[in-house]
Amino acid sequence: MKNKSLSFKLNISILILLLLILIGAVYTIIMINKTQTFAQETGQEWLPSVLSVSQMNEGIGKYARRIIGLLTTSLINTGEEEIKTKEEDIKTLDKYAKIIDEYLANHQKFADSEKEKSLLNDIVEKWKMYDASSREAIEINKKGEKAEAIRSILSKGRKAASDLEAAVKNLGDYNYKGGVDSTAKGANLTAITNITMATIIGTSILIALFIFKIIATTTVALTHAIENLKHQSEASNDIANKLKDGSDILSHSVSEQASSVHETTAAINEISSMVNRTAENARE
């Protein structure tokens, strides 16, 4: 019964250990896939958005510097030089405006959440207002009202620029928070995976030690059993040898007794013969 109990414990322990290894392998694969999903989400969704916002800021900054440069240069230059410089500045301004429009259009392609779309639409609206205020200042400048153009860009243009900056910042903050949250989820998932796997490995080690203990106990029991059988075999051999010696002694004793009986019988026969002869002599 004890051997059956040890065998049962050993089989159950091995089964549990194998199940833990299987569960650990499956769990690890699932967690790795989830971690990769968060990494892909960060890389494919949030990082492009962050890059896009950075490009917007750069483009808007160049546009703002160009419009201010255009209007202030116009105060200094006159005649043909002013016209030439203004035409070049307007072309450069149009180029920056086109780049900003392209950034906004590209961002709309991968803006998937309603929140991001709403923030992006707000940027588009504020950008149009800022661009319109800048164009208005340019038109005022073309009429020769250079000081009024400066006042226009510093009043309407500044407010429009401030509103646009706030709108871009809102989208930037949203993307930054999304990227941080996604990265944090991946990090938390990795931490949970590490803790879970450490628990599984620790439990597996304990079960392996328990299995080793069972095997060691069984080995010791078998060793003792073999030693006992060996001692019993030696004792049986001693008993057999003693029985053999006793049998030899008994056989020898019986032989001696038989010889003694034979001698006694011979003596009795000789005495009987002597008695018979004496009797015959007496009759004669």
C-alpha positions as CSV (number, residue, x, y, z in Angstrom):
1,M,0.0,0.0,0.0
2,K,2.8,2.4,0.8
3,N,4.5,1.8,-2.5
4,K,1.2,2.4,-4.3
5,S,0.8,5.7,-2.4
6,L,4.3,6.8,-3.4
7,S,3.7,5.8,-7.0
8,F,0.4,7.8,-7.0
9,K,2.1,10.9,-5.6
10,L,4.9,10.6,-8.1
11,N,2.5,10.3,-11.1
12,I,0.4,13.2,-9.9
13,S,3.4,15.4,-9.2
14,I,4.8,14.7,-12.7
15,L,1.4,15.4,-14.3
16,I,1.1,18.7,-12.4
17,L,4.7,19.7,-13.4
18,L,4.0,18.9,-17.1
19,L,0.7,20.9,-16.9
20,L,2.6,23.9,-15.3
21,I,5.2,23.8,-18.1
22,L,2.5,23.6,-20.7
23,I,0.5,26.5,-19.1
24,G,3.7,28.5,-18.7
25,A,4.6,28.0,-22.4
26,V,1.0,29.0,-23.6
27,Y,0.8,31.9,-21.3
28,T,4.2,33.2,-22.4
29,I,3.2,33.0,-26.1
30,I,0.0,34.9,-25.4
31,M,1.7,37.6,-23.3
32,I,4.4,38.0,-26.0
33,N,1.8,38.5,-28.6
34,K,-0.1,41.0,-26.5
35,T,3.2,42.9,-25.8
36,Q,3.9,42.9,-29.5
37,T,0.4,44.3,-30.1
38,F,1.1,47.2,-27.7
39,A,4.5,47.8,-29.3
40,Q,2.9,47.8,-32.8
41,E,0.2,50.1,-31.5
42,T,2.8,52.5,-30.2
43,G,4.9,52.3,-33.3
44,Q,2.2,52.4,-35.9
45,E,-0.4,54.6,-34.3
46,W,1.1,57.0,-31.7
47,L,4.6,57.6,-33.0
48,P,3.5,58.7,-36.5
49,S,1.0,61.1,-34.9
50,V,3.7,62.5,-32.6
51,L,6.0,62.9,-35.7
52,S,3.1,64.5,-37.6
53,V,2.5,67.1,-34.9
54,S,6.2,67.9,-34.7
55,Q,6.2,68.5,-38.5
56,M,3.1,70.7,-38.2
57,N,4.8,72.8,-35.5
58,E,7.9,73.1,-37.7
59,G,5.9,74.1,-40.7
60,I,3.7,76.6,-38.8
61,G,6.9,78.1,-37.3
62,K,8.5,78.6,-40.7
63,Y,5.2,80.0,-42.0
64,A,4.9,82.5,-39.1
65,R,8.5,83.6,-39.5
66,R,8.1,84.1,-43.2
67,I,4.9,86.2,-42.9
68,I,6.5,88.4,-40.2
69,G,9.7,88.6,-42.4
70,L,7.6,89.5,-45.4
71,L,5.8,92.4,-43.7
72,T,8.8,93.8,-41.9
73,T,11.0,93.6,-45.0
74,S,8.3,95.5,-46.9
75,L,8.8,98.4,-44.5
76,I,12.5,98.6,-45.4
77,N,12.5,97.8,-49.1
78,T,10.9,100.1,-51.7
79,G,10.2,100.1,-55.4
80,E,11.2,97.2,-57.6
81,E,13.3,95.6,-54.8
82,E,10.2,95.5,-52.6
83,I,8.1,94.0,-55.3
84,K,10.7,91.3,-56.1
85,T,11.3,90.5,-52.5
86,K,7.6,90.4,-51.7
87,E,6.9,88.0,-54.7
88,E,9.7,85.6,-53.5
89,D,8.4,85.8,-49.9
90,I,4.8,85.1,-51.1
91,K,6.0,82.1,-53.1
92,T,7.9,80.8,-50.1
93,L,4.9,81.4,-47.9
94,D,2.7,79.5,-50.4
95,K,5.2,76.6,-50.3
96,Y,5.0,76.4,-46.5
97,A,1.2,76.7,-46.5
98,K,1.1,73.8,-49.0
99,I,3.4,71.7,-46.8
100,I,1.2,72.3,-43.8
101,D,-1.9,71.3,-45.8
102,E,-0.1,68.1,-46.8
103,Y,0.8,67.4,-43.2
104,L,-2.8,67.8,-42.2
105,A,-4.1,65.7,-45.0
106,N,-1.6,62.9,-44.2
107,H,-2.5,63.0,-40.6
108,Q,-6.2,62.6,-41.4
109,K,-5.4,59.3,-43.2
110,F,-4.2,57.6,-40.0
111,A,-6.3,59.4,-37.4
112,D,-8.5,56.5,-36.3
113,S,-10.1,57.6,-33.0
114,E,-13.0,60.1,-32.9
115,K,-11.1,62.2,-30.4
116,E,-8.0,62.5,-32.6
117,K,-10.2,63.4,-35.6
118,S,-11.9,66.1,-33.6
119,L,-8.6,67.6,-32.5
120,L,-7.3,67.4,-36.0
121,N,-10.4,69.1,-37.4
122,D,-9.9,71.9,-34.9
123,I,-6.3,72.3,-36.1
124,V,-7.5,72.5,-39.7
125,E,-10.1,75.1,-38.7
126,K,-7.6,77.2,-36.7
127,W,-5.0,76.9,-39.5
128,K,-7.4,78.2,-42.1
129,M,-8.2,81.2,-39.8
130,Y,-4.5,81.9,-39.3
131,D,-3.7,81.6,-43.0
132,A,-6.6,83.9,-43.8
133,S,-5.4,86.5,-41.3
134,S,-1.9,86.3,-42.8
135,R,-3.3,86.7,-46.3
136,E,-5.4,89.6,-45.2
137,A,-2.3,91.4,-43.8
138,I,-0.5,90.7,-47.1
139,E,-3.4,92.3,-49.1
140,I,-3.4,95.3,-46.8
141,N,0.4,95.5,-47.4
142,K,-0.1,95.4,-51.2
143,K,-2.3,98.5,-50.9
144,G,0.7,100.3,-49.5
145,E,-0.7,100.4,-45.9
146,K,2.4,98.7,-44.5
147,A,2.0,99.9,-40.9
148,E,-1.6,98.8,-40.9
149,A,-0.6,95.4,-42.2
150,I,1.8,95.0,-39.3
151,R,-0.9,96.0,-36.9
152,S,-3.3,93.5,-38.5
153,I,-0.8,90.6,-38.2
154,L,0.0,91.5,-34.6
155,S,-3.6,91.6,-33.6
156,K,-5.7,89.3,-35.7
157,G,-2.8,87.2,-36.8
158,R,-1.4,86.9,-33.3
159,K,-4.7,85.7,-31.9
160,A,-5.1,83.2,-34.8
161,A,-1.6,82.0,-34.3
162,S,-2.2,81.5,-30.5
163,D,-5.4,79.6,-31.2
164,L,-3.6,77.4,-33.8
165,E,-0.7,76.8,-31.4
166,A,-3.2,75.7,-28.7
167,A,-5.0,73.4,-31.1
168,V,-1.7,71.8,-32.2
169,K,-0.7,71.4,-28.5
170,N,-3.9,69.7,-27.7
171,L,-3.3,67.1,-30.4
172,G,0.3,66.8,-29.3
173,D,-0.7,66.2,-25.7
174,Y,-3.3,63.6,-26.8
175,N,-0.8,61.7,-28.9
176,Y,1.9,61.9,-26.2
177,K,-0.5,60.6,-23.5
178,G,-1.6,57.8,-25.9
179,G,1.9,56.8,-26.6
180,V,2.9,56.9,-22.9
181,D,-0.2,54.9,-21.9
182,S,0.4,52.3,-24.6
183,T,4.1,52.0,-23.5
184,A,3.0,51.7,-19.9
185,K,0.5,49.0,-20.8
186,G,3.3,47.1,-22.5
187,A,5.6,47.6,-19.5
188,N,2.9,46.5,-17.1
189,L,2.1,43.5,-19.2
190,T,5.8,42.6,-19.2
191,A,6.0,43.0,-15.4
192,I,2.9,40.8,-15.0
193,T,4.3,38.2,-17.3
194,N,7.6,38.2,-15.4
195,I,5.9,37.8,-12.0
196,T,3.6,35.0,-13.4
197,M,6.4,33.1,-15.0
198,A,8.5,33.5,-11.8
199,T,5.6,32.0,-9.9
200,I,5.2,29.1,-12.4
201,I,9.0,28.5,-12.4
202,G,9.1,28.6,-8.6
203,T,6.2,26.2,-8.3
204,S,7.7,23.9,-10.9
205,I,11.0,23.9,-8.9
206,L,9.1,23.0,-5.7
207,I,7.2,20.2,-7.5
208,A,10.5,19.0,-9.0
209,L,12.0,18.9,-5.5
210,F,9.0,17.0,-4.2
211,I,9.4,14.5,-7.1
212,F,13.1,14.2,-6.2
213,K,12.2,13.6,-2.6
214,I,9.7,10.8,-3.6
215,I,12.3,9.2,-5.8
216,A,15.0,9.5,-3.1
217,T,12.6,8.1,-0.5
218,T,11.7,5.2,-2.9
219,T,15.4,4.6,-3.6
220,V,16.2,4.5,0.1
221,A,13.2,2.1,0.7
222,L,14.3,-0.1,-2.1
223,T,17.9,-0.1,-0.8
224,H,16.7,-1.1,2.7
225,A,14.5,-3.8,1.2
226,I,17.4,-5.2,-0.8
227,E,19.6,-5.1,2.4
228,N,16.9,-6.9,4.3
229,L,16.5,-9.5,1.6
230,K,20.3,-9.9,1.6
231,H,20.3,-10.4,5.4
232,Q,17.4,-12.8,5.2
233,S,19.2,-14.8,2.4
234,E,22.3,-14.9,4.6
235,A,20.2,-16.1,7.6
236,S,18.6,-18.7,5.4
237,N,21.9,-19.9,4.3
238,D,23.1,-20.1,7.9
239,I,20.0,-22.1,8.9
240,A,20.5,-24.4,5.9
241,N,24.2,-25.0,6.8
242,K,23.2,-25.6,10.5
243,L,20.5,-28.1,9.3
244,K,23.0,-29.8,7.1
245,D,25.5,-30.0,9.9
246,G,22.8,-31.3,12.3
247,S,21.8,-33.8,9.6
248,D,25.4,-35.0,9.2
249,I,25.8,-35.3,13.0
250,L,22.5,-37.2,13.3
251,S,23.5,-39.5,10.4
252,H,26.8,-40.1,11.9
253,S,25.2,-40.8,15.3
254,V,22.7,-43.2,13.8
255,S,25.6,-45.0,12.0
256,E,27.4,-45.3,15.2
257,Q,24.3,-46.6,17.0
258,A,23.7,-49.1,14.3
259,S,27.3,-50.3,14.5
260,S,26.9,-50.6,18.3
261,V,23.7,-52.5,17.9
262,H,25.4,-54.8,15.4
263,E,28.3,-55.4,17.8
264,T,25.9,-56.0,20.7
265,T,23.9,-58.5,18.6
266,A,27.2,-60.3,17.6
267,A,28.1,-60.5,21.3
268,I,24.7,-61.8,22.2
269,N,24.9,-64.4,19.4
270,E,28.4,-65.4,20.7
271,I,27.1,-65.7,24.2
272,S,24.1,-67.7,23.0
273,S,26.5,-70.0,21.1
274,M,28.6,-70.5,24.2
275,V,25.5,-71.3,26.3
276,N,24.4,-73.8,23.7
277,R,27.8,-75.5,23.7
278,T,27.9,-75.5,27.5
279,A,24.4,-77.1,27.5
280,E,25.5,-79.8,25.1
281,N,28.6,-80.6,27.1
282,A,26.5,-80.9,30.2
283,R,24.2,-83.4,28.5
284,E,27.1,-85.5,27.4
